[in-house]
Amino acid sequence: MSDLSSVDSSLEKFKQEIMEIKRGKRGDHYRPHKLVMLLAVIELAERELLKENKIYLSDPLLHIFENIFLLVKRKDDLCQPGPPFFHLRTSGFWFHKVRPEREKDYNKLSTTGGGLQMIEEHIEYSYLRNDVYELMVNPATRRELRLFISELLNAPEGG
Protein backbone atom coordinates (compact mmCIF):
# COMPACT_ATOMS: atom_id res chain seq x y z
CA MET A 1 0.00 0.00 0.00
CA SER A 2 1.17 3.53 -0.79
CA ASP A 3 2.24 5.86 1.94
CA LEU A 4 -0.03 8.68 3.05
CA SER A 5 1.89 11.44 1.24
CA SER A 6 1.53 9.70 -2.13
CA VAL A 7 -2.22 9.25 -1.48
CA ASP A 8 -2.51 12.96 -0.64
CA SER A 9 -0.52 13.86 -3.75
CA SER A 10 -2.71 11.63 -5.92
CA LEU A 11 -5.87 13.08 -4.36
CA GLU A 12 -4.76 16.67 -4.99
CA LYS A 13 -3.81 15.82 -8.57
CA PHE A 14 -7.21 14.23 -9.15
CA LYS A 15 -9.06 17.20 -7.63
CA GLN A 16 -7.18 19.47 -10.03
CA GLU A 17 -8.13 17.23 -12.95
CA ILE A 18 -11.78 17.33 -11.87
CA MET A 19 -11.70 21.14 -11.83
CA GLU A 20 -10.23 21.11 -15.35
CA ILE A 21 -12.92 18.83 -16.82
CA LYS A 22 -14.50 20.53 -19.81
CA ARG A 23 -18.18 20.92 -18.96
CA GLY A 24 -21.01 21.99 -21.19
CA LYS A 25 -22.35 25.45 -20.49
CA ARG A 26 -25.45 27.37 -21.36
CA GLY A 27 -25.29 31.00 -20.37
CA ASP A 28 -23.67 31.02 -16.94
CA HIS A 29 -24.92 27.51 -16.11
CA TYR A 30 -22.39 24.68 -16.19
CA ARG A 31 -23.92 21.30 -16.97
CA PRO A 32 -23.61 18.84 -14.06
CA HIS A 33 -23.44 15.59 -16.06
CA LYS A 34 -19.75 14.69 -15.82
CA LEU A 35 -19.58 15.51 -12.12
CA VAL A 36 -22.76 13.51 -11.50
CA MET A 37 -21.20 10.54 -13.33
CA LEU A 38 -18.17 10.74 -11.01
CA LEU A 39 -20.47 10.89 -7.98
CA ALA A 40 -22.33 7.85 -9.31
CA VAL A 41 -19.06 5.93 -9.58
CA ILE A 42 -18.15 7.01 -6.04
CA GLU A 43 -21.52 5.69 -4.89
CA LEU A 44 -20.90 2.38 -6.70
CA ALA A 45 -17.68 2.08 -4.71
CA GLU A 46 -19.48 3.08 -1.51
CA ARG A 47 -21.97 0.26 -2.05
CA GLU A 48 -19.05 -2.11 -2.71
CA LEU A 49 -20.24 -2.61 -6.30
CA LEU A 50 -16.94 -1.47 -7.82
CA LYS A 51 -15.05 -4.70 -7.11
CA GLU A 52 -12.77 -4.20 -10.10
CA ASN A 53 -11.84 -1.27 -12.29
CA LYS A 54 -14.72 -1.73 -14.71
CA ILE A 55 -17.62 0.70 -14.94
CA TYR A 56 -20.55 -0.59 -16.96
CA LEU A 57 -23.18 1.73 -18.40
CA SER A 58 -26.04 -0.28 -16.90
CA ASP A 59 -27.84 -0.63 -13.60
CA PRO A 60 -26.97 0.11 -10.87
CA LEU A 61 -24.86 2.95 -12.35
CA LEU A 62 -27.77 4.28 -14.42
CA HIS A 63 -30.14 4.26 -11.44
CA ILE A 64 -27.60 5.98 -9.17
CA PHE A 65 -26.81 8.57 -11.87
CA GLU A 66 -30.51 9.39 -12.28
CA ASN A 67 -31.08 9.76 -8.53
CA ILE A 68 -28.13 12.13 -8.10
CA PHE A 69 -28.98 14.03 -11.27
CA LEU A 70 -32.52 14.73 -10.10
CA LEU A 71 -31.10 16.32 -6.95
CA VAL A 72 -28.71 18.69 -8.75
CA LYS A 73 -30.27 19.48 -12.12
CA ARG A 74 -31.11 23.05 -12.94
CA LYS A 75 -32.80 24.92 -15.73
CA ASP A 76 -33.03 22.77 -18.86
CA ASP A 77 -30.63 19.97 -17.86
CA LEU A 78 -31.71 16.61 -19.28
CA CYS A 79 -30.97 13.35 -17.48
CA GLN A 80 -28.62 11.75 -20.01
CA PRO A 81 -25.92 9.45 -18.60
CA GLY A 82 -24.56 8.46 -22.02
CA PRO A 83 -22.76 11.69 -22.94
CA PRO A 84 -20.73 12.02 -19.70
CA PHE A 85 -19.88 8.29 -19.77
CA PHE A 86 -18.52 8.85 -23.29
CA HIS A 87 -17.02 12.34 -23.06
CA LEU A 88 -15.14 11.81 -19.79
CA ARG A 89 -12.60 10.05 -22.06
CA THR A 90 -11.06 13.49 -22.63
CA SER A 91 -10.28 13.87 -18.91
CA GLY A 92 -7.05 11.88 -18.81
CA PHE A 93 -8.30 9.56 -16.04
CA TRP A 94 -11.36 7.89 -17.66
CA PHE A 95 -10.85 5.34 -20.40
CA HIS A 96 -12.96 3.00 -22.51
CA LYS A 97 -12.53 -0.70 -23.15
CA VAL A 98 -13.63 -0.65 -26.77
CA ARG A 99 -15.20 -3.73 -28.32
CA PRO A 100 -12.40 -5.25 -30.44
CA GLU A 101 -14.42 -5.32 -33.65
CA ARG A 102 -15.51 -1.69 -33.19
CA GLU A 103 -12.17 0.09 -32.62
CA LYS A 104 -12.01 1.71 -36.05
CA ASP A 105 -15.56 3.07 -35.78
CA TYR A 106 -15.02 4.14 -32.14
CA ASN A 107 -12.02 6.25 -33.12
CA LYS A 108 -14.26 8.22 -35.49
CA LEU A 109 -16.90 8.98 -32.85
CA SER A 110 -17.13 12.53 -31.57
CA THR A 111 -20.53 12.23 -29.87
CA THR A 112 -23.06 9.63 -28.78
CA GLY A 113 -26.16 11.46 -29.94
CA GLY A 114 -27.36 11.64 -26.33
CA GLY A 115 -28.51 8.03 -26.12
CA LEU A 116 -26.98 4.76 -24.97
CA GLN A 117 -27.13 2.68 -28.16
CA MET A 118 -23.92 3.96 -29.74
CA ILE A 119 -22.07 3.42 -26.47
CA GLU A 120 -23.39 -0.12 -26.10
CA GLU A 121 -22.34 -0.90 -29.67
CA HIS A 122 -18.78 0.39 -29.26
CA ILE A 123 -17.78 0.27 -25.58
CA GLU A 124 -17.70 -2.72 -23.22
CA TYR A 125 -16.99 -0.61 -20.13
CA SER A 126 -15.05 2.38 -18.82
CA TYR A 127 -12.15 2.16 -16.42
CA LEU A 128 -10.20 4.64 -14.35
CA ARG A 129 -6.51 5.40 -14.26
CA ASN A 130 -5.07 3.16 -11.52
CA ASP A 131 -4.36 5.96 -9.02
CA VAL A 132 -7.91 7.29 -9.43
CA TYR A 133 -9.41 3.83 -8.97
CA GLU A 134 -7.42 3.48 -5.73
CA LEU A 135 -8.86 6.81 -4.53
CA MET A 136 -12.38 5.62 -5.35
CA VAL A 137 -12.12 2.39 -3.38
CA ASN A 138 -10.53 4.02 -0.33
CA PRO A 139 -13.31 5.12 2.07
CA ALA A 140 -11.46 8.20 3.36
CA THR A 141 -10.49 9.61 -0.03
CA ARG A 142 -13.89 8.68 -1.45
CA ARG A 143 -15.59 10.80 1.24
CA GLU A 144 -13.30 13.71 0.46
CA LEU A 145 -13.96 13.39 -3.28
CA ARG A 146 -17.73 13.26 -2.75
CA LEU A 147 -17.59 16.47 -0.71
CA PHE A 148 -15.28 18.18 -3.22
CA ILE A 149 -17.48 17.32 -6.22
CA SER A 150 -20.65 18.25 -4.31
CA GLU A 151 -19.18 21.67 -3.54
CA LEU A 152 -18.40 22.17 -7.24
CA LEU A 153 -21.97 21.23 -8.16
CA ASN A 154 -23.40 23.58 -5.56
CA ALA A 155 -21.21 26.56 -6.42
CA PRO A 156 -23.17 29.69 -7.31
CA GLU A 157 -23.93 30.01 -11.02
CA GLY A 158 -21.48 32.23 -12.85
CA GLY A 159 -19.06 32.11 -9.93
N, C-alpha and C positions, 0 to 999 in steps of 0.2 A: 504494500500500500504506500502511496505517496505521502511525503511529509506535509504538514499543515501549510507551510509557506508555498509549496507548489500548488496546493488546492486553492489557496487564496489568490495566487497569481492567475490560475486558470479561470477562477470565478470572475475576477476583475476583467480579464480579457474577454470572456463571454458576455459580460454585461456591456462592455464597449461595443461588441459586435451586434448585440441586440439593439442598442441605440442607433447603430448605423444601418439597420435594415431599411431598405427602400420600401416605403409604405405608400399606398394609394392615397390621394388627397382630393377632396372636393371643397373648394373655398378654403376655409381655415380648419376643416375637419379631416383629420388623419383617419384612414380606415383601420379598424381594429383587427382584421382577419389574421394576419401573420402572428401577432402577439397572442391572440386567442388560440391559435393552433399550438403555440409553444406552451401555453397554460394547459391545454388539453393533454399534451404529452406529459407534462409535469404531473397532472392528475392520474394519468395511466400508471406512471411510476409510483405515485402515492398509493394507489390501489393494488400495487404489486402485480400489475398486468404488463409491465415492460421488462419481462424476464431476460430478453436478449435485445440487442440493438437493431430491432426491426419494428418499424411503425407502419401498420397497415391502414389503408384508408377504408375502414369498415368499422362496424360496432365492435368495441365500445367507444372508439375514438370519435366517430361521427356523433354519437349521442352526447358525449361529454362536450365536444365542440359546440353543438347546438345549445346546450344548457348554459355554457359560459357566454356564448355570443348573445343570447337573449338578455343577459344581465348587463352587457356593456354597449350594445348597439345604440347608435344615435342616428338621427335624421333619416336618410334613405339607405342605410346599410342593409344589405341583403345577406341572409345566412347561407353562405356558399363556402364549404370547406375545401372544395377542389382547388380553387386558385391559390390559396396560401400553401397547401400541401405541395403544389407544383412549383410555385414561384419562390419558395424559401430556398430552392436550389442555388439561388444567386448569393446566398448569405455567407458561404464559405464554411458552414458547419452542418448543413443539411444536404444530404445526397440521396440519389435514387438508385435503387437496384432495378435496372431496366431489363425488361424481358428480352432474352438473347435474340430472338427473331425480330425484335422491334427497334433495335439500336439505331439503325439508319434513319428510320422515321422519327424516333424520339429526338435525335439531334437537330431535326428541322423544326421541332415544335417551339413556338414562342408564346403560346397561350393554350388554355384548356377549353376555352369557350364557356367557362363558368360551371360546367357540369362535371360529372365523375367518369363518364364513359371513356373519354380519351385517356384519362389517367389509368383506368383499369386495363385498357388495351395495351398500354406501353410500359407501365411501372408495376413491379411486383410489390415493392415496399420502399419506404424511405429509411434512412439510417443517419445517425449523428456521428460527427467526428468523435473519436474515442474520448477525448478529454471532456467533451460536452456530455456524452452519455454517462460518464462517471459522475459528473455534477448532478445529473438528473436522478440517478439511483441512490445518491447520498441524501438521507433525510435532512440534514442540516443545510446543505447548499440548495437543496430543492426548496426548502422553506424561504430561504433568502431570495432565490430566483422568482418565486411566486409573488413575493412582496414587491420586488423590483419591477416586474412586468405589470403588476396591478397598479402601481404608482404611475407608470408610463400611460396606461390606459385611462387613468382617472385625472391626468393632467388637464388643466384648463385648455379649452380650444384656443388655438392661435398662440399659445404660450410656449 
